[in-house]
Amino acid sequence: MGARRGRSVGRHWWVGPRGAGRSCGGGSGGAAAAAAAALERSGAGREVAAPPGPMELENIVANTVLLKAREGGGGNRKGKSKKWRQMLQFPHISLCEDLRQALERDYHSLCEKQPIGRMLFRQFCETRPELSRCVKFLDAVAGYEVAPDEKRKECGQHLIEKYLKPKSEDHVPEVPSQLVDACCERLEQEPSKELFKESTKLIHDYLSVAPFADYLDSLYFNRFLQWKWLERQPVTKNTFRQYRVLGKGGFGEVCACQVRATGKMYACKKLEKKRIKKRKGEAMALNEKQILEKVNSRFVVSLAYAYETKDALCLVLTLMNGGDLKFHIYHMGEAGFEEPRAAFYAAEICCGLEDLHQERIVYRDLKPENILLDDHGHIRISDLGLAVHVPEGQTIKGRVGTVGYMAPEVVKNERYTFSPDWWALGCLVYEMIEGQSPFQQRKKKIKREEVERLVKDVQEEYSEKFSPCARSLCTMLLCKDPLERLGCRGAGAREVKEHPLFKHLNFRRLEAGMLDPPFKPDPQAIYCKDVLDIEQFSTVKGVELEPTDNDFYQKFATGSVPIPWQNEMIETDCFKELNVFSTDGTVPPDLDWKGQPSPQPKKGLLQRFFSRQR
């Protein structure tokens, strides 16, 4: 996009000390920022600087409002509505009986997978010393698994002394002595991250029987039911505050939004109902929603809510404030990254692909603009519109993707499973290091047929920017034969993780979010186009919505997604502030079966109107 009076260059907008919009993006971002700062200090140029026009002012206001929301809006509520406690008021336990009957009694789901369920089960265990020891042991094993390589042996020795030796105060008798001896022996040989895997399974087996049954009859499980009741409440446009448009999706705009009750920021991807119908995109839209709902990964954008308005279906997704990799490769100085930065992003993308493939999902659209950075500089894979489930033991066919990133087997319209994703990772690693895609030159138009010929038949070339290690990884990922390609030889992502380029990376720590990224985005930046530079969609004509369309809308608009919703409650401290039990052992009124829920007073017209404003 073009610059306006020197204020907005590239796609990197920030608010200066006086709230004026300035840019440190574009090819000479650092110089532009330094020049702007020098001008401000000296006062030079003030008399000739033109005042912002009405359109530029609109952009400055939209960005300033979004930045304020991202920072929590000021005050102690951190973006929460004044009425957030009322919005998240627990129902009386008597209203949760249908939910109690409907929930599957599965230990793994209720006590491990669901974040609030996990915390409440642990709170229950803390009331019994024999169970508390088990939970502390599990936590210690988790700490051992993410310990730095040089400290893992020492960490393992401490764990064995504290929890597995019979004379220890915190001894866990559920792990037999033969297994303890075997762990001690293996620890001396090599402190493997998997050392205590069998021990943790025994502890979970123990907890999943009698302790789990007792938990289901406890106040803590009743409280979990109250949280699940809140989680299942209807989601509408009034659940959120809406902010500026961030970009465009295939069927509508993407804008920033904020949950009124918690203050959590998200991106809302709107799919216009008429546009979906005109393009016959129902199956594609529902497929993307169901895949996003299924995947729970630190390295893939999460779906938190799915709801509908009169005109649109809305996916509420992880908000990634740091821009996409394409912008950072090409618009932040010299094209491309130093090798350590490229290796870090490649490792996180590898973890994201592994999580998708474990769910038997092939992504099929890996490219720089689909990899987004968060506030801290970690990446997530986004836009799963072309992703598809591969049934166990089967292959699929489909000539889909982006020209220049499609694997030879896709270009030839052959059958495949997950091989196209590893090819595309090779293209991306190459592009991050070289500053140019392996089979296309930037801003140079090449016919699709020529690009596909290069992909199928021509070996890519490597410059001096590639170390032998980086070149080796790219060559192995860009192998024309999918059977010989790294990642496709039987061990999947493990083959890629074991490549020497990643030898200094501790993947367990990476997967736990414990490694610092090599670059952190500017917290005062808006890494997207100006509001008025985002092309608007035209009005859809010749399409009418009918009652029969409602079946599809109901499948789509299913409300909150459990794991992201529960994480939101924990991250925003709502869980901490609301999940209170009496210290004197008395039963809270909302969990007391003797008391009945008090009827809600009816609201007058004015009350109903004003309650929707916040």
Secondary structure as UniProt FT lines:
FT   TURN            5..6
FT   TURN            10..11
FT   STRAND          13..15
FT   TURN            17..18
FT   STRAND          21..23
FT   TURN            27..28
FT   HELIX           29..42
FT   TURN            44..48
FT   HELIX           54..70
FT   TURN            71..72
FT   TURN            78..79
FT   TURN            82..83
FT   HELIX           84..87
FT   HELIX           93..96
FT   HELIX           97..102
FT   HELIX           108..113
FT   HELIX           115..125
FT   TURN            126..127
FT   HELIX           129..145
FT   HELIX           149..151
FT   HELIX           152..159
FT   HELIX           160..164
FT   TURN            166..167
FT   TURN            169..170
FT   TURN            173..174
FT   HELIX           177..189
FT   TURN            193..196
FT   HELIX           197..207
FT   TURN            208..209
FT   HELIX           210..216
FT   HELIX           219..231
FT   HELIX           237..239
FT   STRAND          240..248
FT   STRAND          253..259
FT   TURN            260..262
FT   STRAND          265..272
FT   HELIX           273..278
FT   TURN            279..280
FT   HELIX           282..294
FT   TURN            298..299
FT   STRAND          303..308
FT   STRAND          312..318
FT   TURN            321..322
FT   HELIX           325..330
FT   HELIX           339..358
FT   TURN            359..360
FT   STRAND          361..362
FT   HELIX           368..370
FT   STRAND          371..373
FT   TURN            375..376
FT   STRAND          379..381
FT   TURN            385..386
FT   STRAND          388..389
FT   TURN            392..393
FT   TURN            403..405
FT   HELIX           408..411
FT   TURN            412..413
FT   HELIX           419..434
FT   TURN            442..443
FT   HELIX           448..457
FT   TURN            464..465
FT   HELIX           468..477
FT   TURN            482..484
FT   TURN            486..487
FT   HELIX           493..497
FT   HELIX           500..502
FT   TURN            503..504
FT   HELIX           507..511
FT   TURN            512..513
FT   TURN            523..524
FT   STRAND          525..526
FT   HELIX           531..533
FT   HELIX           547..549
FT   HELIX           550..556
FT   STRAND          559..560
FT   HELIX           562..571
FT   TURN            572..573
FT   HELIX           574..578
FT   TURN            583..584
FT   HELIX           589..591
FT   TURN            593..594
FT   HELIX           605..611
FT   TURN            612..613
//
